């Protein structure tokens, strides 16, 4: 006789959902933190471009790539890419970098 607990599977699914949600939050925080530091008035782009950086296009230039990447990340999360090991190595490395950046920026925001 097989003794199966039907609740055990639902706990696993709930745990996977929570982990994937945390993963997406960290990735989005990484994208936002990198974008903010890149495009803010005293940020990386302004130091690289110097006086050519115009404040009028500053927010538009920042919003467009962040919005596109945000849509891609949420779409991949909804398709279940982050919950499994599918995908190529480059995507996994990129998502890992964004995850670590998100942990760094959220930690810096909340604790420093």
DACOR-V323028 format. One record per residue. N is the residue number from 1. RES is the residue in one small letter. SS is DSSP state (~ for helix, > for strand, _ for the rest). BURIAL is 1 if it has 16 or more other ideal C-beta (glycine too) atoms within 10 Angstrom, else 0. D_CENTER is the distance of its C-alpha to the mean C-alpha in Angstrom with 2 decimals. Layout:
n/res/ss/burial/d_center
N/RES/SS/BURIAL/D_CENTER
N/RES/SS/BURIAL/D_CENTER
This chain:
n/res/ss/burial/d_center
1/x/_/0/45.58
2/x/_/0/41.81
3/x/_/0/40.46
4/x/_/0/37.02
5/x/_/0/35.07
6/x/~/0/33.28
7/x/~/0/31.10
8/x/~/0/29.66
9/x/~/0/27.71
10/x/~/0/26.29
11/x/~/0/25.11
12/x/~/0/23.29
13/x/~/0/21.62
14/x/~/0/20.70
15/x/~/0/19.33
16/x/~/0/17.20
17/x/~/0/15.91
18/x/~/0/15.09
19/x/~/0/13.38
20/x/~/1/11.21
21/x/~/0/10.46
22/x/~/0/9.68
23/x/~/1/7.39
24/x/~/1/5.42
25/x/~/0/5.99
26/x/~/1/5.06
27/x/~/1/1.60
28/x/~/1/2.83
29/x/~/1/5.31
30/x/~/1/5.01
31/x/~/1/5.23
32/x/~/1/7.67
33/x/~/1/9.42
34/x/~/1/10.06
35/x/~/1/11.21
36/x/~/0/13.29
37/x/~/0/14.90
38/x/~/1/15.56
39/x/~/1/17.13
40/x/_/0/18.75
41/x/_/0/22.56
42/x/_/0/22.97
43/x/_/1/19.81
44/x/~/0/19.59
45/x/~/1/20.50
46/x/~/1/23.45
47/x/~/0/24.75
48/x/~/0/24.59
49/x/~/0/26.13
50/x/~/0/28.42
51/x/~/0/30.46
52/x/~/0/29.34
53/x/_/1/26.14
54/x/_/0/27.07
55/x/~/0/25.74
56/x/~/0/26.46
57/x/~/0/23.90
58/x/~/1/21.43
59/x/~/0/19.51
60/x/~/0/19.86
61/x/~/1/18.60
62/x/~/1/15.47
63/x/~/0/14.95
64/x/~/0/15.51
65/x/~/0/12.86
66/x/~/1/10.09
67/x/~/0/11.61
68/x/~/0/12.02
69/x/~/1/8.57
70/x/~/1/7.55
71/x/~/0/10.64
72/x/~/0/10.05
73/x/~/1/6.91
74/x/~/0/9.02
75/x/~/0/12.06
76/x/~/1/11.21
77/x/~/1/10.41
78/x/~/0/13.70
79/x/_/0/15.46
80/x/_/0/14.79
81/x/_/1/13.40
82/x/_/1/11.09
83/x/_/0/14.21
84/x/_/0/16.45
85/x/_/0/17.05
86/x/_/0/17.50
87/x/_/0/16.26
88/x/_/0/17.47
89/x/~/0/17.06
90/x/~/0/15.32
91/x/~/0/12.38
92/x/~/0/12.33
93/x/~/0/12.63
94/x/~/0/9.93
95/x/~/1/7.35
96/x/~/0/9.27
97/x/~/0/9.20
98/x/~/1/5.55
99/x/~/1/5.99
100/x/~/0/9.18
101/x/~/1/8.34
102/x/~/1/6.44
103/x/~/0/9.61
104/x/~/0/11.74
105/x/~/1/10.97
106/x/~/1/11.22
107/x/~/0/14.26
108/x/~/0/15.68
109/x/~/0/15.39
110/x/~/0/17.01
111/x/~/0/19.41
112/x/_/0/20.55
